[in-house]
Each structure stands twice: as C-alpha cells, then as structure tokens.
Amino acid sequence: MDINETIKSQLSENPIILYMKGSPQSPQCGFSARTVQALMACGERFAFVNILDNQELREALKAYSSWPTYPQLYINGELVGGCDIVMEMSESGELAEMVKAAAKQAEA
C-alpha cells in the first residue's frame, strides 16, 4: 500500500486521530503532550500514530496536510490543526463539541 493510501485509510478508519511524537502515555515533545491533555479532557477515545516510528509517514503527512509541524489532529478525516489551534479550541469549548460529535457519529 502506498503511503498516501495508508494515511487515507487511517483517517477513514479513525474518526479522531492524532499524529504525534510519542504516545499519549509517553509524549516525546511538549506540544504533543499539551495536545493529548486537551484531547483527554474531552473524555472520548482517540487513535494516535507515533510519527517518530515511521519516517516515510512523517514526511508524507506534511505534504498530504500542507501542515509542516506535529502534532496534527484530524477529526472525521479533516485536519483540525496543531497544538496552538487545539489549545484555543479547548479553551473555547469547541474542541470538546467536535470530539464528542465525532465519537457519537462513530457509534451510530
């Protein structure tokens, strides 16, 4: 499977997915750690991919998303953004709304 097909597959199979450095239990950078905390505060399950484990994916995702940095949060296949955007959305309550709606839609 081509790397872009892998990305598309991950996005279609996971309504909430975070491409990050490390794992939620052991983030490898402060931005990933802050993003995980904001997501966990929403109280819904989410998938993650440790981009440090796959250099090809790490580079391909930057081109796919036109977003140069990590973490990258996707909800329902759409790029939400990186740490700063996620933190702003978390503070406004918009992140929790989006995450809960995506989780509810996935259960239906």
C-alpha positions as CSV (number, residue, x, y, z in Angstrom):
1,M,0.0,0.0,0.0
2,D,1.3,3.4,-1.0
3,I,2.0,5.8,2.0
4,N,-0.8,8.2,0.9
5,E,-3.2,5.3,0.8
6,T,-2.1,4.4,4.3
7,I,-2.8,7.9,5.5
8,K,-6.3,7.9,3.8
9,S,-7.0,4.5,5.4
10,Q,-6.0,5.7,8.9
11,L,-8.2,8.8,8.5
12,S,-11.2,6.9,7.3
13,E,-11.0,4.2,10.0
14,N,-10.5,6.6,12.9
15,P,-12.9,9.5,13.5
16,I,-10.5,11.1,15.9
17,I,-6.8,10.6,15.2
18,L,-3.7,12.4,16.4
19,Y,-0.4,12.2,14.6
20,M,2.1,13.0,17.3
21,K,5.6,12.5,18.6
22,G,5.5,9.6,21.0
23,S,2.3,8.1,22.5
24,P,-0.4,9.6,24.8
25,Q,1.2,7.7,27.7
26,S,4.7,8.9,26.8
27,P,4.7,12.0,24.6
28,Q,8.1,12.9,23.1
29,C,7.6,16.7,22.9
30,G,5.7,19.3,24.9
31,F,3.4,20.2,22.0
32,S,2.2,16.6,21.7
33,A,1.8,16.4,25.5
34,R,-0.4,19.5,25.6
35,T,-2.5,18.3,22.7
36,V,-3.0,14.9,24.3
37,Q,-4.1,16.6,27.6
38,A,-6.6,18.7,25.7
39,L,-8.0,15.7,23.9
40,M,-8.1,13.5,27.0
41,A,-10.1,16.2,28.8
42,C,-12.8,15.7,26.2
43,G,-13.4,12.2,27.6
44,E,-13.6,10.3,24.3
45,R,-11.3,7.7,22.9
46,F,-9.0,8.7,20.1
47,A,-6.4,7.0,17.9
48,F,-2.9,8.1,17.6
49,V,0.1,7.4,15.4
50,N,3.7,7.9,16.6
51,I,5.3,9.7,13.7
52,L,8.7,9.0,15.1
53,D,8.3,5.3,14.3
54,N,7.8,5.9,10.6
55,Q,10.0,8.5,8.7
56,E,8.2,7.9,5.4
57,L,4.8,8.6,7.0
58,R,6.2,11.6,8.9
59,E,7.3,13.3,5.6
60,A,4.3,12.2,3.6
61,L,1.8,13.5,6.1
62,K,3.4,17.0,5.9
63,A,2.8,17.1,2.2
64,Y,-0.7,15.5,2.5
65,S,-1.9,18.0,5.0
66,S,0.2,21.0,3.9
67,W,1.0,21.4,7.6
68,P,4.7,21.4,8.4
69,T,4.7,20.5,12.1
70,Y,3.5,18.0,14.6
71,P,1.2,17.1,16.3
72,Q,-1.6,17.1,13.8
73,L,-5.2,16.4,14.9
74,Y,-7.8,15.1,12.4
75,I,-11.5,14.8,13.2
76,N,-13.7,13.0,10.6
77,G,-10.8,13.0,8.1
78,E,-10.3,16.8,8.3
79,L,-7.2,18.5,9.6
80,V,-8.1,20.5,12.7
81,G,-4.6,21.8,13.3
82,G,-1.7,21.6,15.6
83,C,-1.1,22.3,19.3
84,D,-1.9,26.1,19.3
85,I,-5.2,25.6,17.4
86,V,-6.2,22.7,19.5
87,M,-5.4,24.6,22.7
88,E,-7.5,27.6,21.6
89,M,-10.4,25.3,20.7
90,S,-10.1,23.5,24.0
91,E,-10.3,26.8,25.9
92,S,-13.4,27.9,24.0
93,G,-15.1,24.5,24.4
94,E,-15.2,24.0,20.6
95,L,-12.8,21.0,20.8
96,A,-15.0,19.1,23.2
97,E,-18.0,19.7,21.0
98,M,-16.2,18.4,17.9
99,V,-14.7,15.4,19.6
100,K,-18.0,14.4,21.2
101,A,-19.9,14.8,18.0
102,A,-17.3,12.7,16.1
103,A,-17.4,10.0,18.7
104,K,-21.2,9.9,18.8
105,Q,-21.3,9.7,15.0
106,A,-18.8,6.8,15.0
107,E,-21.0,4.9,17.4
108,A,-24.1,5.3,15.3
